[in-house]
Amino acid sequence: MNSFFYKITAWVMSVVLLASTFSLTVNMHYCGDTLVEKVVWAKAAGCGMEMNQPTTDGCSIDKPNCCDNTQETIAGQDELPQQSDQLSWNKQVFVATLVYTYSQLFAEPTTKVVPFRTYKPPLVVKPIYKLDETYLI
C-alpha cells in the first residue's frame, strides 16, 4: 500500500511541476471591437477584411485598418527554487503533519475495534415475539 501511495504522490508532484513551468501563448483577432478568433499556439487566421497596403508609391489609402491582432503570453517559471533546507520550523511541522495524516487515510487499521465487546444483553423475562405474536419468516 505504501508503494502505491508514493507512486501517486510522485505523479501528483510531477503534474504540479509541469503546470508551474508551462508557458502559454494566445493569439486573438479583433475585427473592430469584436473578438473574431482566439487561437492557442498558432497564428490567428483573421476574418479576411484586412486592408492591404498598395504596392505602388503614388497610391495611398487614408482609411485605417479595422482589424487588429493581439497576442497574450502567460509565462511559466523559468527557474525553480532548490532551497528546501531553508524551511522555517512551523512549515516543517506543517509538512510533516500533512504527510502523516494523508498517509494514514489509506492505511488499514492493525486491530479490529469491536465497540460492543463489553455490552451485556438484557435478561429475557418473557418472549416478546410470543406476546405480540410476531414471527420472522
Disulfide bonds with the S-S distance in Angstrom:
none
